[in-house]
Amino acid sequence: MTNSVAILGSTGSIGTQAIEVAQKHGIRVTALAANTKVDALVQQARELRPELLCIADESRYPALKEAAAGLGCRLLAGMDGLCEIAQHESTGTLLNSVVGMVGLLPTLTAIGANKPIALANKETLVAGGALVMQAAADRGLPIYPIDSEHSAIFQCLQGNKRSQLKKIILTASGGPFFGKTKADLQNTTVEQALNHPNWSMGNKITIDSATLMNKGLEFIEARWLFDLEPDQIEIVVHRQSVLHSAVVYQDESMIGQMGVPDMKIPIQYALLYPERLPCPTKPLSLTDYGTLTFAKPDYETFDCLTACIEASRTGGSAPAIANGANEAAVAAFLARKIPFLRIGELVKATLREIPSAPLTCYDDVVAADQAARDFVAAQIAS
Ligand code: MG
């Protein structure tokens, strides 16, 4: 297990739970970074006294300077600050839980500095999976997944031969609109889309869960993390979010990981690996649930899911394009500039319009991402 952790995205849902886990197990928190929330960040710093404190939104740096005066932390800002934390000598494990493609460069920087990664930033692998996995493999560095599904798969792979894995079952809650048709979803409001049945999360991932983009991103993420072909991933809708995912071996044994829907379990496994110590969460009572259900996903209604699977098959920059288009479209939906169903239409249209190109370096990923965002912006403006 790790002795110290630097947390990017410390004021978000994963970040705050990671702090709780770290405190429970005496893991030192050496750096904290937030996007915009200066007050919450400084509150955390007052308690944890990290060496480094970073606000990603540079315009808030003066506010951070004022609020953090006297705390004795070195103050940083922007992407440079995130990357400085990623490679700093005090960083044991880098826990990356920022939202969006912006997490890619800090992840690559940390790998370059030989830091193990606890990864909750799925867009990192979706957009730049080839680069990240190659860089980590070159240095023999582990990437511990914090996404609940990927943590489940990672756990189910322990103690078995990877070469004897047949496929994985990626479970999906189905989101708040399970069972709905496109006609039902015409007038979906931001508030309805933000009302997730099982998980309490940030706005971006909650919208991604409502469109099933989140499951599409996780499909791509799983391919990279576990080196799978698309045909080796089966998505199954499981409404209760108790079976977090499963793997199937060649002998047709299916091994799954179950638990209450609480991110502290995957966060703790990533930070304490391979230890399994008491976790600040509720025990799972199967008899309280009584029934667990499983169904096929609705690929007709949820365009984003289909688009991601297609992008994954296409390869190259297609996943980065899908991700960039989605990030721009979700921001526009949350700003009430486009209707809900337009998110999926825009992701599909962007993939049709921008051809996939090979990804050989970070700049290729950034270019694909930017082209997708520009296309979506132009579509919304026209
Ligand atoms: Mg997940």
Residues whose N, C-alpha, C, O or C-beta is under 5 A from the ligand:
A	BS01	MG	D147 S148 E149
